[in-house]
Amino acid sequence: MCGIVGAASRKNIVEVLIEGLRRLEYRGYDSCGFAVINGEDAKHPIERARTTARVSELAEQGKDFHGTLGIAHTRWATHGKPDTQNAHPHISNGLIAVVHNGIIENYESLRTELKSAGYVFASETDTEVIAHLIHQAYVSSEQADLVASVRSVLPRLHGAYAIGVIAQDSPDVLVGARVGSPLVVALGDNENFLASDALALAGRAHSMMYLEEGDVAILKAESIEILDQTGKSVQRERKAMPAQADSVDLGPYQHYMQKEIFEQPRAIGDTLANIASFGPELFNADPEQWKKFDQILILACGTSYYSACVAKYWLEDLAGIPTQVEIASEYRYRTTVPNPSTLIVVVSQSGETADTLAALRHAQSLGHQYTLAICNVASSAMVRETNWNFLTKAGTEIGVASTKAFTTQLVALYLLAVSLAKRAGKVSPEREKELLRDLRHLPKALHAVLALEPQIMAWSAAFAKCENALFLGRGLHYPIALEGALKLKEISYIHAEAYPAGELKHGPLALVTEKMPVVTVAPKDDLLEKLKSNMQEVKARGGKLYVFADQDTDITSSEGINVIRLPEHYGNLSPILHVVPLQLLAYHTACALGTDVDKPRNLAKSVTVE
């Protein structure tokens, strides 16, 4: 959830820390700060700057600092309100400074223990207990070995964490450790780095290594050592540092979210590149193992959960395979009946979503041996911990509200559905060619949908005046209505709900007034006539309808009904087209309201805590 950057160098690294935070701000922006030690100063005290403003404000403060060793942090608040006292880094008695991503579940008992030992707490955070525990261990060992002190504390921390630690009397050593939360070590020229995401150091380092569960990294300007859980020195696979991606730059767009909406044709085209047929090879699966499962359980959270809900329709309709979809954060906390012939599919943009990872591990502990990850990050824990995977090619997604990651997930799940339909003998060679042709046309079809932006902008002015909105859909477009409502909530802060349109008369109709806009997803499918009846129910009660219809539906604008027509109907792939106008509607409504579109309040991009 939070973002960490650390550096050990012979040069001033304050700007590196600041730039790293700027690139990681999507992970949390309740506060930010850094702590540095100037190794050239004989006394080398730990110097710190913190703010509840954005990283740009911290950069102004940073102009007065010089450091050759440092740690930095951008925060998404869990324990303690977003204020300066709770901002990282946390310092214990001027000796130990710590930054932390994750949650320490037993921090209250540790806090009580440390208070009894005389430690004074300046914050409400769970992180401060880490700083004091390391200080306690370090002083007890007569400050002989910072690394040993850090390692001695780690078993006492219950939960998930990635940490960076520096000590005032060790001006050349940076210690990092991870359990449950991601951490990258990056190598430069006479300088080395830690970060939550390689993106933070793109263009600065030349190679990187992903720390594995339980690893401790010891970084100096000229060297890196990694210890595994047992304390043994180990080598981790070294990879080339990705060049700073174009996606980091806004270009002509006002916000990253807008840019990412318009990148969807490219993202889908890249995801589909070089796919010439359907089958297990798309998922790096063993052909014999591929034949053995006979039902599917999909686990996901948030937007990814809604993509999974669409997939349930595809998998059961096209492939005839029984499919369940569960919210990952709920699945592991209830009693389930495991079936060893079930394929567990986990869906996550980052591949580090804590709830989904925990659900995957729980499923594996129950004996599920067939596991598949659909993910946008090749190096993620989710990809490493599943048997099979499909990597979407959305590219870096900065905006907190997911757009291109969602549509590429839908493409991946559709590929899974058709591949399983082919396994079941339901896809002839001729039909396979048709389906591939439809998929390849998607980018062009999306370009046509994006051209509707001016019409959608006109609607957004009306939505910006509302406090509530209702979204309706039927069949496989009901999850698209859910996603549309979520987008509006996330970035405009307008309360929005989504319902299957057939449920309108079973309660939600009570909410409908002339002040509540009702957004309706209306493709030309078998449920269209039913949907029209539901729309009339709204109109009869004075509600105002905003309808996204297909070109060949006979729904026209009239009193109380506003219609935007999508250029074409796209059958089973229609959800991928219909979600885009909902993204644009949420985006332009948020712009009209003046909210921080890319960094909505209380949210963060990568949810690495439970």
VOGU-3710 file (C-alpha; in Angstrom, 3 decimals, decimal comma):
1> mcgivgaasr> 0,000/0,000/0,000  2,760/2,400/0,942  5,840/3,116/-1,166  9,437/2,670/0,009  12,684/3,942/-1,490  16,169/3,576/-0,023  19,658/4,368/-1,284  23,308/3,861/-0,336  25,736/5,938/-2,388  28,849/8,074/-2,428
11> knivevlieg> 26,802/10,952/-3,829  23,904/13,016/-2,551  20,830/10,804/-2,900  18,072/13,170/-1,761  16,883/13,829/-5,322  16,862/10,081/-6,029  14,658/9,494/-2,987  12,298/12,312/-3,952  11,977/11,171/-7,560  11,384/7,608/-6,379
21> lrrleyrgyd> 8,574/8,800/-4,111  7,097/10,827/-6,944  6,841/7,657/-9,029  5,475/5,638/-6,102  2,935/8,205/-4,975  0,202/6,082/-6,555  0,726/3,596/-3,683  -0,336/6,135/-1,058  -0,336/9,880/-0,612  -1,618/10,594/2,898
31> scgfavinge> 1,879/11,778/3,848  5,495/11,372/2,788  8,965/11,827/4,175  12,626/10,868/4,121  15,540/10,405/6,509  19,159/10,747/5,410  22,657/10,466/6,819  25,535/12,412/5,332  28,496/10,062/5,497  30,826/12,999/4,838
41> dakhpierar> 29,763/14,621/8,119  31,907/13,394/11,012  28,917/13,294/13,374  26,493/12,092/10,651  23,179/12,556/12,499  19,928/11,247/11,031  18,124/14,179/9,443  14,447/13,943/8,560  11,767/15,780/6,588  8,048/14,905/6,566
51> ttarvselae> 4,840/16,416/5,236  1,152/15,642/4,810  1,282/17,444/1,481  2,289/15,778/-1,768  5,803/14,806/-2,810  6,246/18,137/-4,608  6,171/19,868/-1,194  8,689/17,391/0,201  10,956/18,173/-2,754  11,044/21,818/-1,640
61> qgkdfhgtlg> 12,133/20,778/1,834  14,699/18,404/0,328  16,696/21,234/-1,220  18,195/21,921/2,229  19,338/18,322/2,822  22,420/16,340/1,831  22,725/12,598/2,379  24,702/9,637/1,072  22,461/7,102/2,838  18,721/7,390/3,135
71> iahtrwathg> 15,220/5,955/3,252  11,961/7,504/2,072  8,267/6,679/2,230  4,915/7,711/0,828  2,048/6,629/3,067  -1,405/5,140/2,800  -2,689/5,379/6,337  -3,702/2,242/8,226  -2,743/2,814/11,858  -3,077/6,435/12,842
81> kpdtqnahph> -4,572/9,400/11,028  -2,766/11,082/8,119  -0,688/13,686/9,968  2,966/14,601/10,254  3,490/12,724/13,526  2,370/9,493/11,880  4,360/10,072/8,707  7,390/7,861/8,032  10,310/7,526/8,583  10,025/6,783/12,296
91> isngliavvh> 13,112/7,334/14,433  13,974/5,686/17,724  16,105/7,804/20,054  18,028/9,426/17,227  19,727/6,113/16,473  17,423/3,958/14,292  15,202/5,115/11,413  12,637/2,853/9,751  10,202/2,931/6,836  7,578/0,233/6,501
101> ngiienyesl> 4,959/-1,031/4,064  2,447/-3,490/5,514  0,663/-4,163/8,794  2,091/-5,476/12,056  -0,867/-7,360/13,525  0,565/-7,756/17,021  1,766/-4,167/17,366  -0,463/-3,427/20,372  1,152/-6,070/22,577  4,604/-5,027/21,342
111> rtelksagyv> 3,765/-1,394/22,057  2,691/-2,235/25,626  5,899/-4,195/26,172  8,072/-1,375/24,831  6,284/1,244/26,948  7,009/-0,874/30,015  10,666/-0,872/28,971  10,624/2,951/28,932  10,118/3,689/25,247  8,081/6,793/24,411
121> fasetdtevi> 5,858/6,720/21,344  5,461/9,818/19,201  2,950/8,298/16,749  -0,117/6,060/16,567  1,456/3,788/13,948  2,320/0,121/14,067  5,635/1,013/12,388  7,114/2,806/15,368  7,260/-0,460/17,311  9,680/-1,783/14,663
131> ahlihqayvs> 12,014/1,173/15,152  11,992/0,767/18,946  12,416/-3,019/18,816  15,439/-2,692/16,542  16,824/0,058/18,781  16,362/-2,181/21,825  18,121/-5,119/20,168  20,887/-2,912/18,769  21,670/-1,234/22,089  21,528/-4,578/23,894
141> seqadlvasv> 24,212/-5,906/21,542  26,304/-2,797/22,256  25,586/-1,627/18,690  27,811/-4,361/17,343  25,779/-5,539/14,355  22,823/-3,696/12,831  21,950/-6,588/10,525  21,878/-9,111/13,376  19,676/-6,747/15,389  17,198/-6,392/12,522
151> rsvlprlhga> 17,127/-10,148/11,957  16,519/-10,806/15,660  13,424/-8,574/15,613  11,766/-9,959/12,477  10,365/-13,181/14,032  8,536/-11,034/16,566  6,607/-9,173/13,850  3,329/-10,877/12,940  1,793/-9,766/9,677  3,139/-8,470/6,384
161> yaigviaqds> 5,941/-6,023/5,924  8,679/-4,612/3,773  11,080/-2,412/5,730  14,098/-0,193/5,204  16,389/0,514/8,183  19,343/2,835/8,777  21,362/3,544/11,937  23,041/6,817/12,902  26,352/5,116/13,713  26,410/3,053/10,483
171> pdvlvgarvg> 26,385/5,776/7,820  27,136/3,380/4,976  24,663/0,520/5,620  21,046/0,198/4,485  19,110/-2,887/5,602  15,956/-4,104/3,884  13,684/-7,030/4,707  10,378/-8,421/3,443  7,673/-10,833/4,493  4,441/-10,624/2,517
181> splvvalgdn> 5,100/-7,216/0,922  7,200/-6,717/-2,228  10,699/-5,255/-2,155  13,188/-4,774/-4,987  16,962/-4,358/-4,743  18,409/-2,263/-7,565  22,063/-1,972/-8,529  23,723/1,152/-9,837  27,275/2,438/-10,346  28,813/2,793/-6,869
191> enflasdala> 25,320/3,087/-5,441  22,575/0,612/-4,614  18,877/0,945/-3,871  15,733/-0,515/-2,328  12,218/0,122/-3,566  8,670/-1,231/-3,403  8,503/-1,108/-7,204  11,219/-1,095/-9,852  9,425/1,872/-11,432  10,837/4,078/-8,671
201> lagrahsmmy> 14,402/3,587/-9,888  13,982/3,219/-13,649  16,713/5,149/-15,408  18,914/5,301/-12,283  19,887/1,647/-11,696  21,090/-0,804/-14,360  19,834/-4,088/-12,865  17,607/-5,397/-10,113  16,691/-8,387/-7,963  13,384/-9,263/-6,350
211> leegdvailk> 13,747/-10,257/-2,719  12,041/-13,509/-1,823  9,939/-14,208/1,236  11,968/-13,725/4,414  15,024/-12,235/2,693  17,181/-9,597/4,370  19,280/-7,334/2,127  22,414/-5,465/3,256  23,222/-2,591/0,927  26,334/-0,457/0,768
221> aesieildqt> 27,433/1,861/-2,018  29,784/-0,799/-3,436  28,116/-4,048/-2,426  24,932/-5,999/-1,852  24,455/-9,099/0,262  21,201/-11,033/0,600  20,482/-13,405/3,476  17,635/-15,907/3,357  15,374/-16,789/6,286  18,049/-19,051/7,770
231> gksvqrerka> 20,726/-16,364/7,602  22,544/-18,013/4,721  24,050/-15,738/2,067  22,201/-16,345/-1,220  22,089/-15,095/-4,795  18,847/-13,914/-6,331  18,223/-13,753/-10,034  19,530/-10,512/-11,459  17,426/-8,842/-14,143  17,951/-5,850/-16,366
241> mpaqadsvdl> 16,320/-2,712/-15,054  13,433/-1,699/-17,255  13,936/1,596/-18,972  11,726/4,381/-17,699  8,477/3,643/-19,417  6,650/6,218/-21,484  3,663/5,555/-19,302  5,357/7,419/-16,463  4,956/10,638/-18,468  1,550/12,227/-18,971
251> gpyqhymqke> 2,161/13,492/-22,477  -0,819/15,485/-23,781  -3,286/14,143/-21,216  -4,620/15,951/-18,170  -4,483/12,916/-15,883  -2,989/9,432/-15,889  -6,483/7,963/-15,753  -7,435/9,731/-18,966  -4,217/8,588/-20,596  -4,801/5,008/-19,487
261> ifeqpraigd> -8,379/5,022/-20,783  -7,069/6,040/-24,189  -4,256/3,479/-24,022  -6,756/0,609/-23,950  -6,703/-0,146/-27,684  -2,915/-0,414/-27,506  -2,986/-2,450/-24,299  -5,473/-4,943/-25,716  -3,566/-5,138/-28,994  -0,348/-5,901/-27,092
271> tlaniasfgp> -2,117/-8,502/-24,934  -3,385/-10,261/-28,054  -0,117/-10,000/-29,999  1,185/-13,265/-31,424  -1,896/-15,253/-30,329  -2,743/-17,547/-33,229  -4,914/-20,152/-31,501  -6,681/-20,977/-28,236  -5,415/-23,593/-25,816  -3,288/-24,420/-22,775
281> elfnadpeqw> -0,137/-22,950/-24,325  -1,583/-19,446/-23,803  -1,414/-20,092/-20,069  1,924/-21,922/-19,984  -0,030/-25,000/-18,928  0,838/-28,657/-19,369  -1,572/-30,096/-21,982  -2,199/-33,259/-19,955  -2,801/-31,386/-16,696  -5,052/-29,008/-18,603
291> kkfdqilila> -7,524/-31,841/-19,165  -7,910/-32,758/-15,499  -9,929/-29,977/-13,864  -13,694/-29,849/-14,336  -14,764/-26,700/-12,509  -13,365/-23,253/-11,779  -13,117/-20,973/-8,755  -12,015/-17,386/-9,448  -10,651/-15,281/-6,567  -10,212/-11,531/-6,860
301> cgtsyysacv> -10,825/-8,135/-5,225  -12,228/-4,793/-6,349  -12,227/-4,144/-10,073  -10,583/-7,518/-10,705  -13,558/-9,154/-8,982  -15,913/-7,551/-11,488  -13,831/-8,857/-14,392  -14,147/-12,301/-12,817  -17,936/-11,890/-12,590  -18,077/-11,248/-16,341
311> akywledlag> -15,889/-14,317/-16,884  -18,370/-16,528/-15,032  -20,933/-15,843/-17,775  -18,384/-16,616/-20,508  -17,042/-19,771/-18,879  -20,446/-21,302/-18,261  -21,997/-20,170/-21,544  -19,130/-20,871/-23,953  -17,255/-23,686/-22,200  -20,049/-25,240/-20,145
321> iptqveiase> -17,768/-25,455/-17,111  -19,228/-24,758/-13,627  -17,682/-21,553/-12,301  -17,748/-19,801/-8,941  -16,459/-16,323/-8,240  -15,517/-15,245/-4,723  -14,247/-12,062/-3,160  -10,771/-13,103/-2,068  -10,936/-11,334/1,288  -14,025/-13,383/2,210
331> yryrttvpnp> -13,065/-16,769/0,784  -10,295/-17,681/3,209  -12,343/-16,821/6,278  -15,205/-19,196/5,714  -15,468/-22,954/5,645  -15,400/-24,229/2,088  -15,660/-27,664/0,569  -12,494/-28,178/-1,466  -12,662/-30,099/-4,705  -9,259/-31,261/-5,981
341> stlivvvsqs> -10,486/-31,125/-9,579  -11,090/-27,366/-9,382  -8,934/-24,831/-11,208  -8,190/-21,871/-8,923  -7,867/-18,651/-10,938  -6,520/-15,537/-9,206  -6,884/-12,168/-10,902  -4,826/-9,121/-9,910  -3,245/-6,194/-11,718  -0,193/-6,085/-9,457
351> getadtlaal> -0,001/-9,745/-8,499  0,747/-8,568/-4,967  -2,796/-7,942/-3,696  -2,588/-9,233/-0,141  -6,129/-10,574/0,125  -5,903/-12,438/-3,182  -2,472/-13,871/-2,374  -3,726/-15,049/1,004  -6,779/-16,628/-0,653  -4,546/-18,419/-3,169
361> rhaqslghqy> -2,346/-19,800/-0,401  -5,421/-20,889/1,538  -6,775/-22,725/-1,512  -3,417/-24,438/-1,957  -3,423/-25,454/1,706  -6,788/-27,142/1,111  -5,207/-29,316/-1,569  -6,030/-27,412/-4,744  -3,198/-28,213/-7,129  -4,380/-26,504/-10,330
371> tlaicnvass> -3,736/-22,756/-10,067  -3,648/-19,993/-12,653  -2,740/-16,302/-12,268  -3,994/-13,556/-14,554  -1,720/-10,670/-13,839  -0,013/-7,593/-15,295  3,355/-8,030/-13,545  5,556/-10,948/-14,577  7,734/-10,835/-11,472  4,884/-10,747/-8,955
381> amvretnwnf> 4,375/-13,198/-6,124  1,110/-14,388/-7,649  2,805/-15,435/-10,868  5,602/-17,134/-8,978  3,211/-19,052/-6,712  0,800/-20,438/-9,316  1,305/-23,353/-11,693  0,147/-21,454/-14,745  -0,239/-17,822/-15,720  -1,373/-15,378/-18,341
391> ltkagteigv> 0,368/-12,003/-18,420  -1,661/-9,068/-19,637  0,227/-6,315/-21,438  -1,485/-3,287/-20,006  1,807/-1,612/-19,130  2,277/0,517/-16,038  -1,016/1,768/-14,637  -0,553/4,846/-12,453  -4,142/6,001/-11,883  -5,628/4,450/-8,769
401> astkafttql> -8,919/3,753/-10,538  -8,129/0,803/-12,811  -9,049/1,069/-16,489  -6,702/-0,617/-18,947  -5,832/-3,323/-16,433  -9,544/-4,185/-16,222  -10,138/-4,476/-19,952  -6,985/-6,540/-20,501  -8,117/-8,838/-17,673  -11,404/-9,287/-19,512
411> valyllavsl> -9,489/-10,219/-22,668  -7,403/-12,766/-20,738  -10,485/-14,314/-19,139  -12,236/-14,491/-22,507  -9,198/-16,331/-23,893  -9,530/-18,764/-20,988  -13,239/-19,303/-21,673  -12,717/-19,978/-25,384  -9,706/-22,211/-24,689  -11,854/-24,327/-22,379
421> akragkvspe> -14,687/-24,329/-24,915  -12,167/-25,671/-27,426  -11,117/-28,324/-24,875  -14,765/-29,356/-24,625  -15,025/-29,713/-28,400  -17,297/-26,691/-28,760  -15,052/-24,663/-31,063  -14,517/-25,809/-34,639  -11,443/-24,657/-36,616  -13,666/-22,289/-38,613
431> rekellrdlr> -15,229/-20,881/-35,448  -11,776/-20,446/-33,893  -10,729/-18,267/-36,824  -13,879/-16,156/-36,438  -13,288/-15,667/-32,718  -9,664/-14,669/-33,285  -10,771/-12,211/-35,948  -13,283/-10,656/-33,529  -10,590/-10,278/-30,897  -8,171/-8,629/-33,307
441> hlpkalhavl> -10,876/-6,124/-34,239  -11,268/-5,020/-30,618  -8,650/-2,211/-30,705  -10,346/-0,639/-33,726  -13,774/-0,973/-32,099  -12,421/0,651/-28,928  -11,071/3,615/-30,888  -14,605/4,198/-32,166  -15,993/4,078/-28,614  -13,360/6,541/-27,383
451> alepqimaws> -14,532/8,970/-30,059  -17,749/9,336/-28,009  -15,860/11,339/-25,359  -17,368/14,749/-26,266  -20,922/13,403/-25,868  -20,048/11,822/-22,532  -18,469/15,074/-21,337  -21,806/16,787/-21,942  -23,477/14,291/-19,595  -20,871/14,745/-16,894
461> aafakcenal> -22,063/18,284/-16,099  -25,438/16,877/-15,014  -23,833/14,089/-12,975  -21,589/16,549/-11,152  -24,728/18,120/-9,629  -25,996/14,818/-8,203  -25,335/13,162/-4,861  -26,403/9,664/-5,914  -26,510/7,554/-9,066  -27,934/4,178/-9,995
471> flgrglhypi> -26,388/1,842/-12,577  -28,363/-0,929/-14,275  -27,305/-3,870/-16,407  -28,491/-7,363/-17,220  -26,695/-10,658/-17,813  -22,974/-10,338/-18,440  -23,368/-6,535/-18,460  -24,496/-6,453/-14,834  -20,841/-6,681/-13,649  -20,086/-3,825/-16,061
481> alegalklke> -22,746/-1,749/-14,286  -21,024/-2,644/-10,988  -17,694/-1,500/-12,392  -19,244/1,757/-13,657  -20,687/2,493/-10,222  -17,339/1,719/-8,588  -15,496/4,093/-10,920  -17,898/6,929/-10,140  -17,558/6,303/-6,396  -13,777/6,048/-6,504
491> isyihaeayp> -12,928/9,308/-8,180  -15,960/11,623/-7,953  -17,099/10,596/-4,422  -20,696/10,443/-5,652  -22,586/7,605/-4,018  -23,442/5,060/-6,685  -25,018/1,629/-6,662  -25,452/-0,981/-9,354  -28,230/-3,524/-9,686  -29,352/-6,150/-12,142
501> agelkhgpla> -32,106/-4,277/-13,932  -34,617/-7,040/-13,176  -34,129/-6,364/-9,450  -35,245/-2,770/-9,779  -38,795/-3,523/-8,713  -37,582/-5,531/-5,710  -36,425/-2,494/-3,768  -34,092/-0,069/-5,574  -36,994/1,591/-7,409  -37,756/3,317/-4,106
511> lvtekmpvvt> -34,603/5,402/-4,601  -35,573/6,739/-8,006  -36,432/10,440/-8,189  -35,819/13,177/-10,718  -32,616/13,949/-8,777  -31,076/10,508/-9,262  -29,578/9,717/-12,681  -29,975/6,096/-13,761  -27,204/4,837/-16,029  -28,247/1,887/-18,149
521> vapkddllek> -25,994/-0,468/-20,090  -28,174/-1,525/-23,020  -26,477/-3,733/-25,622  -28,513/-5,476/-28,276  -28,761/-8,920/-26,732  -31,429/-11,392/-25,693  -32,310/-9,340/-22,617  -32,807/-6,012/-24,396  -36,604/-6,084/-24,405  -36,659/-6,955/-20,711
531> lksnmqevka> -34,257/-4,062/-20,089  -36,524/-1,660/-21,962  -39,347/-2,560/-19,588  -37,079/-1,823/-16,641  -36,247/1,556/-18,179  -39,927/2,388/-18,462  -40,301/1,640/-14,753  -37,711/4,334/-14,071  -39,223/6,833/-16,515  -42,722/6,376/-15,074
541> rggklyvfad> -41,418/7,506/-11,671  -39,739/10,627/-12,963  -36,224/9,206/-13,080  -33,724/10,442/-15,643  -32,173/7,725/-17,769  -28,719/7,865/-19,317  -28,461/4,957/-21,704  -25,438/3,480/-23,448  -27,057/1,575/-26,303  -25,759/-0,289/-29,329
551> qdtditsseg> -26,109/1,257/-32,758  -28,895/-1,064/-33,875  -31,131/-0,849/-30,808  -34,329/1,138/-31,268  -33,821/3,194/-28,122  -34,001/6,896/-28,871  -33,579/10,048/-26,810  -36,822/11,531/-25,494  -38,130/13,285/-22,415  -36,327/11,716/-19,471
561> invirlpehy> -34,191/9,405/-21,666  -30,720/10,407/-22,879  -29,038/7,992/-25,284  -25,480/7,582/-26,532  -25,035/4,913/-29,152  -21,952/2,720/-29,331  -20,767/2,229/-32,908  -21,398/-1,509/-33,098  -22,666/-4,519/-31,184  -19,942/-6,948/-30,309
571> gnlspilhvv> -21,649/-10,052/-28,945  -19,820/-11,784/-26,127  -17,082/-9,156/-26,243  -19,553/-6,336/-25,709  -18,631/-5,835/-22,000  -15,130/-4,727/-23,065  -16,640/-1,973/-25,209  -19,427/-0,946/-22,842  -17,193/-0,365/-19,841  -15,171/2,339/-21,618
581> plqllayhta> -17,972/4,966/-21,730  -18,579/4,325/-18,037  -14,894/5,003/-17,358  -15,121/8,255/-19,319  -18,322/9,284/-17,541  -16,703/8,805/-14,127  -13,554/10,596/-15,271  -15,250/13,685/-16,662  -17,663/13,908/-13,724  -14,666/13,903/-11,368
591> calgtdvdkp> -12,981/16,583/-13,498  -16,143/18,709/-13,327  -16,098/18,372/-9,537  -12,379/19,166/-9,307  -11,366/16,021/-7,416  -7,877/14,554/-7,531  -8,625/12,008/-10,237  -5,402/10,004/-10,119  -5,132/10,009/-6,347  -8,638/9,773/-4,878
601> rnlaksvtve> -8,963/10,260/-1,153  -8,447/7,304/1,192  -7,380/4,961/-1,635  -4,148/3,579/-3,034  -3,226/1,650/-6,138  -1,583/-1,475/-4,860  -3,347/-3,019/-1,875  -0,580/-4,986/-0,217  -2,204/-5,119/3,214  -5,215/-7,154/4,347
//
